[in-house]
Amino acid sequence: MFIYTVTVTIKKDIEEEWVSWMNDVHLDQVMAAGYFSYRKLYKILIPSQTGDEVSFVVHYFTESLELYEEYAKKEASRLQAEHTKKFPGKFKAARSVMMEVI
């Protein structure tokens, strides 16, 4: 199992709108692309963010590294651009891919 992880830090003033949009639009669009078997969205509680930010992590699960690479090549840029257009200047994102070991 491989996990594509996206950590997103957003401004607290858009938290409700962002979570709603992720749940109602973005996560479904990523899943509809057909490269991942399921996904989970988490809010980071500890360590807590200071100031006006809050962080979330999305895990997208896939059966092979090749499926992730195909997603990255064919779909990722478009979907990331939609996120940027929806929340310009209101977030930071970091991405990684992990492999299940045990």
N, C-alpha and C positions, 0 to 999 in steps of 0.2 A: 504494500500500500504506500502511496505517495501522497503528501499533503502540501498543497500550495497555500501558503499563509500570507495574508495581507493584514498588516497592522496599520490602522488609520487613527490619527489623532486629529480631533475636530474641535472647533470652538463650542463651548457649552451652550451658547445661545442658539445653535442650530441642531442640538442633540435630538430633540423630538422629531423634527422634520427629517433629519438624516436617517435615523433609525426607521422611520416610516417609509422613506423612499427606498432604503436598502431592502426592507422586507417586502414592499409592494411592487418594486420595479427591478432594481439592479440585480439582486441575488437570483431572481427568476430568469433574467436575461442571461446571466453567466451559466446557469444550469441548463437553459434551453440550447446552448451551443453544443451540448452533448459530450463534453470531455470529462465531466466529473460525475461521480455516482451519488454524492450527497454533500451537504455543506452545513456548517454551524457558525453562528455569530455569537461572540462573547464580548462582554464589557469588562475591561480591566479594572479591578477594585484596588488591588495592592500590587505594586506601589500606586498610590493615588496620584493623579495629576495635580499640580498646583496651578493657581491662577484661573484662567478662563478656558482650560482645555480638559478634554476627557478622551480616553483611548478605547478602541475596540479592536478585536482580532476576528478575522474570518478565516476559517479553514475549509478548503475545498478538497475533497478526497477523490483520488483517481487511481486506477489500477496499474498504470505504467508511466514511466518518465516520458515515453514517446507521446502519450496522450497529452500530457502537460505541455510538451514542446510544440505540439501541433496547435493547441489552444493559444500559446504565446505567440506563435507565428501568424495565426489566422484571425484571432478574435480580440486579444488582450488590448491592443492599441485603441481600437474602436470603443470598447467598453470603458477603458480608463478615461478616454476623452469625454465620454458622456458624463462621467462622474465629475471631472474637472469643470466641465461647462455648467453643471448643476450647482456646484459649490466652489466657485472660483475664489482662491485666496483664503479659504476657510478650513483647510485640512493639510496634513502631511501624511504621506503613505510610505511604507517600507514593505518589500516583498521578499519571500524566501520559499524554497522548496525543501521539504524534509522527506526522508525515507523511513518507514517504520522498520525498526530493528528487531524488537522483541514483541 
